[in-house]
């Protein structure tokens, strides 16, 4: 899936995220949520899965954008 196929729920492009390199939350066309963040190695997830770390403020912004 290409990034262009995702709906960005967080970040407004102002500040230090102009290269889309900040933690963000996206919604895929099937309704699933895609999270971009710093890789985390707290534990080893199952094959095909990964852990990312995002600030609480990013998650709160995504929840507001979804109207939850």
DSSP file (Angstrom, degrees, kcal/mol; ACC not computed):
  #  RESIDUE AA STRUCTURE BP1 BP2  ACC     N-H-->O    O-->H-N    N-H-->O    O-->H-N    TCO  KAPPA ALPHA  PHI   PSI    X-CA   Y-CA   Z-CA
    1    1 A X              0   0    0      0, 0.0     2,-0.2     0, 0.0     5,-0.0   0.000 360.0 360.0 360.0 134.1    0.0    0.0    0.0
    2    2 A X    >   -     0   0    0      1,-0.1     3,-2.0     0, 0.0     4,-0.3  -0.584 360.0-118.7 -87.7 151.2    1.4    3.4   -0.9
    3    3 A X  G >  S+     0   0    0      1,-0.3     3,-2.0    -2,-0.2    -1,-0.1   0.837 112.8  65.8 -56.2 -34.0    1.3    6.3    1.5
    4    4 A X  G 3  S+     0   0    0      1,-0.3    -1,-0.3     3,-0.1     0, 0.0   0.703  93.9  60.4 -64.1 -18.3   -0.9    8.2   -0.9
    5    5 A X  G <  S+     0   0    0     -3,-2.0    24,-0.3     2,-0.1     2,-0.3   0.500  93.6  83.4 -86.0  -4.6   -3.6    5.6   -0.3
    6    6 A X  S <  S-     0   0    0     -3,-2.0     2,-0.6    -4,-0.3    22,-0.2  -0.721  75.6-131.8-100.6 149.3   -3.8    6.5    3.4
    7    7 A X  E     -A   27   0A   0     20,-2.7    20,-2.5    -2,-0.3     2,-0.4  -0.900  24.6-135.1 -98.1 118.7   -5.7    9.3    5.0
    8    8 A X  E     -A   26   0A   0     -2,-0.6    18,-0.2    18,-0.2     3,-0.0  -0.606  23.8-179.6 -76.8 126.4   -3.5   11.2    7.4
    9    9 A X        +     0   0    0     16,-2.9     2,-0.3    -2,-0.4    17,-0.2   0.625  61.4  45.5 -99.6 -17.7   -5.2   11.8   10.7
   10   10 A X  S    S+     0   0    0     15,-0.9    48,-0.1    55,-0.0    49,-0.0  -0.843  86.6  36.8-128.9 161.8   -2.5   13.7   12.6
   11   11 A X        -     0   0    0     -2,-0.3    13,-0.0     1,-0.1    14,-0.0   0.495  53.7-139.3  73.7 139.2    0.0   16.4   12.0
   12   12 A X        -     0   0    0      2,-0.3    -1,-0.1    -3,-0.0     3,-0.1   0.300  44.2-106.2-114.3   7.8   -0.7   19.5    9.9
   13   13 A X  S    S+     0   0    0      1,-0.3     2,-0.2     4,-0.1     7,-0.0   0.361  85.0 118.5  84.1  -7.8    2.6   19.8    8.1
   14   14 A X        +     0   0    0      3,-0.1     3,-0.4     2,-0.1     2,-0.4  -0.637  64.4  15.2 -88.5 150.7    3.6   22.8   10.2
   15   15 A X  S    S-     0   0    0     -2,-0.2     3,-0.4     1,-0.2     0, 0.0  -0.704 124.9 -21.0  93.1-139.9    6.7   22.6   12.3
   16   16 A X  S    S+     0   0    0     -2,-0.4     3,-0.3     1,-0.2    -1,-0.2   0.209 115.0  81.1 -96.6  14.6    9.3   19.9   12.0
   17   17 A X    >   +     0   0    0     -3,-0.4     3,-1.9     1,-0.2     5,-0.2   0.075  47.7 119.3-108.9  24.1    7.3   17.2   10.1
   18   18 A X  T 3  S+     0   0    0     -3,-0.4    -1,-0.2     1,-0.3    -2,-0.1   0.742  76.8  51.3 -64.6 -22.7    7.5   18.6    6.6
   19   19 A X  T 3  S-     0   0    0     -3,-0.3    -1,-0.3     0, 0.0    -2,-0.1   0.172 114.8-113.7 -98.0  17.7    9.2   15.4    5.4
   20   20 A X  S <  S+     0   0    0     -3,-1.9    -2,-0.1     1,-0.1    -3,-0.1   0.826  81.4 127.3  54.7  34.1    6.5   13.2    6.9
   21   21 A X        +     0   0    0     -5,-0.2     2,-0.2     2,-0.1    -1,-0.1   0.215  42.7  92.8-106.1  15.0    9.2   11.8    9.3
   22   22 A X  S    S-     0   0    0     -5,-0.2     2,-0.1     1,-0.1    14,-0.1  -0.652  92.8 -79.7-100.9 161.6    7.3   12.4   12.5
   23   23 A X        +     0   0    0     -2,-0.2     2,-0.3    12,-0.1    14,-0.2  -0.395  63.8 166.2 -57.4 132.8    5.0   10.0   14.4
   24   24 A X  E     - B   0  36A   0     12,-1.7    12,-3.2    -2,-0.1     2,-0.4  -0.959  32.9-135.8-146.4 162.4    1.6   10.0   12.6
   25   25 A X  E     - B   0  35A   0     -2,-0.3   -16,-2.9    10,-0.2   -15,-0.9  -0.983  24.2-175.0-122.8 135.4   -1.6    8.0   12.5
   26   26 A X  E     -AB   8  34A   0      8,-3.1     8,-2.4    -2,-0.4     2,-0.5  -0.868  19.5-135.5-126.2 157.5   -3.3    7.1    9.2
   27   27 A X  E     -AB   7  33A   0    -20,-2.5   -20,-2.7    -2,-0.3     6,-0.2  -0.974  20.1-144.5-114.8 131.0   -6.5    5.4    8.2
   28   28 A X    >   -     0   0    0      4,-3.0     3,-2.3    -2,-0.5   -22,-0.1  -0.466  29.6-104.8 -87.8 163.5   -6.5    2.8    5.4
   29   29 A X  T 3  S+     0   0    0    -24,-0.3    -1,-0.1     1,-0.3   -23,-0.1   0.741 121.3  57.6 -62.4 -23.2   -9.3    2.4    2.9
   30   30 A X  T 3  S-     0   0    0      2,-0.1    -1,-0.3     1,-0.0     3,-0.1   0.389 122.3-105.7 -87.5   5.1  -10.4   -0.8    4.8
   31   31 A X  S <  S+     0   0    0     -3,-2.3    -2,-0.1     1,-0.3     2,-0.0   0.335  77.7 132.9  90.8  -6.9  -10.9    1.2    8.0
   32   32 A X        -     0   0    0     -5,-0.1    -4,-3.0     1,-0.1     2,-0.4  -0.333  55.3-119.1 -75.4 163.3   -7.8   -0.1    9.7
   33   33 A X  E     -B   27   0A   0     -6,-0.2     2,-0.5    -3,-0.1    -6,-0.2  -0.866  19.3-161.4-107.4 134.1   -5.3    2.2   11.4
   34   34 A X  E     -B   26   0A   0     -8,-2.4    -8,-3.1    -2,-0.4     2,-0.5  -0.968   9.3-159.3-115.6 129.3   -1.6    2.5   10.4
   35   35 A X  E     -B   25   0A   0     -2,-0.5     2,-0.5   -10,-0.2   -10,-0.2  -0.924   5.7-163.5-115.3 131.8    0.8    4.1   12.9
   36   36 A X  E     +B   24   0A   0    -12,-3.2   -12,-1.7    -2,-0.5     2,-0.3  -0.958  35.2 122.8-111.1 126.5    4.2    5.6   12.1
   37   37 A X        -     0   0    0     -2,-0.5     2,-0.3   -14,-0.2    17,-0.2  -0.901  62.9 -50.5-161.2-171.0    6.6    6.1   14.9
   38   38 A X  E     -C   53   0B   0     15,-1.8    15,-2.4    -2,-0.3   -16,-0.0  -0.589  64.3-104.0 -76.4 135.1   10.0    5.3   16.3
   39   39 A X  E     -C   52   0B   0     -2,-0.3     2,-0.4    13,-0.2    13,-0.2  -0.311  39.4-157.6 -58.1 140.4   10.9    1.6   16.3
   40   40 A X        -     0   0    0     11,-1.7    11,-0.4     3,-0.1     3,-0.1  -0.957  20.1-171.5-125.6 142.0   10.6    0.1   19.7
   41   41 A X        +     0   0    0     -2,-0.4     3,-0.1     1,-0.1    -2,-0.0  -0.060  43.0 127.7-123.4  32.3   12.3   -3.0   21.0
   42   42 A X  S    S-     0   0    0      1,-0.2     2,-0.3     2,-0.0    -1,-0.1   0.899  88.7 -11.1 -56.1 -42.4   10.6   -3.5   24.3
   43   43 A X  S    S-     0   0    0     -3,-0.1     2,-0.8     0, 0.0    -1,-0.2  -0.959  80.2 -96.8-149.7 166.5    9.8   -7.1   23.3
   44   44 A X        -     0   0    0     -2,-0.3     3,-0.1    -3,-0.1    -3,-0.1  -0.778  40.5-151.5 -90.0 111.5   10.0   -9.2   20.1
   45   45 A X        -     0   0    0     -2,-0.8     3,-0.1     1,-0.2     4,-0.1  -0.290  33.4 -77.6 -75.8 167.5    6.6   -9.3   18.4
   46   46 A X    >   -     0   0    0      1,-0.2     3,-2.0     2,-0.1    -1,-0.2  -0.156  66.7 -72.9 -59.3 159.4    5.5  -12.2   16.3
   47   47 A X  T 3  S+     0   0    0      1,-0.3    -1,-0.2    -3,-0.1     3,-0.1  -0.268 122.3  24.7 -54.5 136.0    6.8  -12.5   12.7
   48   48 A X  T 3  S+     0   0    0      1,-0.3     2,-0.3    -3,-0.1    -1,-0.3   0.362 106.3  95.2  88.6  -4.7    5.2   -9.9   10.4
   49   49 A X    <   -     0   0    0     -3,-2.0    -1,-0.3    -4,-0.1     2,-0.3  -0.786  51.9-167.5-114.9 161.3    4.4   -7.5   13.2
   50   50 A X        -     0   0    0     -2,-0.3     2,-0.4    -3,-0.1    -9,-0.1  -0.973  16.7-128.9-144.5 158.4    6.3   -4.5   14.6
   51   51 A X        -     0   0    0    -11,-0.4   -11,-1.7    -2,-0.3     2,-0.3  -0.901  24.4-179.0-108.1 136.6    6.3   -2.2   17.6
   52   52 A X  E     -C   39   0B   0     -2,-0.4     2,-0.5   -13,-0.2   -13,-0.2  -0.963  18.0-140.8-131.3 154.1    6.3    1.6   17.3
   53   53 A X  E     +C   38   0B   0    -15,-2.4   -15,-1.8    -2,-0.3     2,-0.3  -0.959  23.5 173.3-116.4 127.4    6.3    4.3   19.9
   54   54 A X        -     0   0    0     -2,-0.5   -17,-0.1   -17,-0.2     2,-0.1  -0.945  36.8-100.1-129.3 152.7    4.3    7.5   19.5
   55   55 A X    >>  -     0   0    0     -2,-0.3     4,-1.4     1,-0.1     3,-0.9  -0.389  30.8-119.7 -67.3 149.4    3.6   10.4   21.8
   56   56 A X  H 3> S+     0   0    0      1,-0.2     4,-2.6     2,-0.2     5,-0.2   0.854 113.0  63.1 -55.8 -36.4    0.2   10.3   23.7
   57   57 A X  H 3> S+     0   0    0      1,-0.2     4,-2.0     2,-0.2    -1,-0.2   0.842 100.1  52.4 -61.5 -33.5   -0.6   13.7   22.0
   58   58 A X  H <> S+     0   0    0     -3,-0.9     4,-2.1     2,-0.2    -1,-0.2   0.916 110.2  47.5 -68.7 -42.7   -0.5   12.0   18.5
   59   59 A X  H  X S+     0   0    0     -4,-1.4     4,-2.3     2,-0.2    -2,-0.2   0.913 111.4  50.7 -64.2 -42.1   -2.9    9.3   19.6
   60   60 A X  H  X S+     0   0    0     -4,-2.6     4,-2.2     1,-0.2    -1,-0.2   0.897 109.3  51.5 -62.1 -40.1   -5.2   11.9   21.2
   61   61 A X  H  X S+     0   0    0     -4,-2.0     4,-2.4     1,-0.2    -1,-0.2   0.902 109.5  49.9 -63.4 -41.0   -5.2   13.9   17.9
   62   62 A X  H  X S+     0   0    0     -4,-2.1     4,-1.9     2,-0.2    -2,-0.2   0.908 109.0  51.4 -64.2 -42.5   -6.1   10.8   15.9
   63   63 A X  H  X>S+     0   0    0     -4,-2.3     5,-2.1     1,-0.2     4,-0.7   0.916 111.3  48.1 -61.7 -43.4   -9.0   10.0   18.2
   64   64 A X  H ><5S+     0   0    0     -4,-2.2     3,-0.9     1,-0.2    -2,-0.2   0.914 109.3  53.0 -62.6 -42.2  -10.3   13.6   17.8
   65   65 A X  H 3<5S+     0   0    0     -4,-2.4    -1,-0.2     1,-0.3    -2,-0.2   0.838 110.3  48.0 -63.7 -32.2   -9.9   13.4   14.0
   66   66 A X  H 3<5S-     0   0    0     -4,-1.9    -1,-0.3    -5,-0.1    -2,-0.2   0.572 110.9-123.5 -83.4  -9.5  -12.0   10.2   14.0
   67   67 A X  T <<5       0   0    0     -3,-0.9    -3,-0.2    -4,-0.7    -2,-0.1   0.765 360.0 360.0  74.2  25.4  -14.6   11.7   16.2
   68   68 A X      <       0   0    0     -5,-2.1    -4,-0.2    -6,-0.2    -1,-0.1   0.472 360.0 360.0 -81.6 360.0  -14.3    8.9   18.8
